[in-house]
Amino acid sequence: MFRKAQVTYTDFLIGLLILILITFIFTQTIINLNSREDKFQELSNDGFAISNSFMSQGYCPTNNCLNDWNNEKGRVGFVKNNRLILDNFDKFTTFLNGADGYKKSKILLGTQNDYIFYFEYDNIIISNIYGKTNNLNGINTQNLIRITRILYYNLDDSGKVSEKGRIVKMIILVLGKEKSTLSDKLVCEKAQSSNFCGILDDLVPQYRQDCCSTWKSCCNF
C-alpha cells in the first residue's frame, strides 16, 4: 500500500512538473512570437537596404572599388537604369570572394544578418549563388525574407557576355538565426507517458508538433 502510494505521489510530482514546464513553454512562446515580429521587421528593413544598394551603380571614393570596399569605404552596387553593370558586378563578386569579403560586404550593406542573392529567368536559377552559402539546400534558419528586383541582364547561362540580353529577377534572401530544436526530449517523453500531449497541443501546438517530428513523441494522443 505504501509503495503504491509512493508511486502515485511520484507520478503526481512528475505530472505537476510537466504542467509547470508547459506553462513556462507557453509563456516563452508568446514572448518568442513578439520577438519574431520584431525580427521579421528587421529582416525586411535589411532586405530593402541590401536590394537598394545592389540596384545602385555603387560608389568608390578613390575610383578603386576593390581597394575602397576592402577598406570598408563606399557603397556596393552594380546596376544603373535597371541594367546590370558588368564591370561593377565583376568587381563586387571578386571582392565578395576575397579574404573576409563577405564579412566586409555586410558592413558596407549595413546588416548584421546573413544574405544570399542570385538571378532567375523563368523561375530557373541562371547564375552562381552569392553570399553566405552557394547551396540553397544548406539554408537552416528560423526566419527568411525574400526580395525580388527586376533588371536587364546580358550574361548567358555560362556567365559570358551575350549580345541578346533578357529581363531577369534578382533574388535576395536575408536570413535570420539558424533554426534550433524547439522542444526538449525529456519534456516530450514525459508528456507522452503522463498523457499530457493533449494539453500540450492545446496550449502550444507548435511545441507538440516538434515533439512528434523531432523526438517521435506525442504523435498520437
Secondary structure, DSSP 4 states (H G I P E B T S, - for coil): -HHHHHHHHHHHHHHHHHHHHHHHHHHHHHHHHHHHHHHHHHHHHHHHHHHHHHTS--B-TTS-HHHHHHTT-SB---EETTEE-HHHHHHHHHHHTSTTHHHHHHHHHT-SSEEEEEEEETTEE-S--EES-S-GGG--BS-EEEEEEEEEEEE-TTS-EEEEEEEEEEEEEEE-SBP---S-HHHHHHHHHTT-HHHHHHH-HHHHHHHHHHHS-SS--
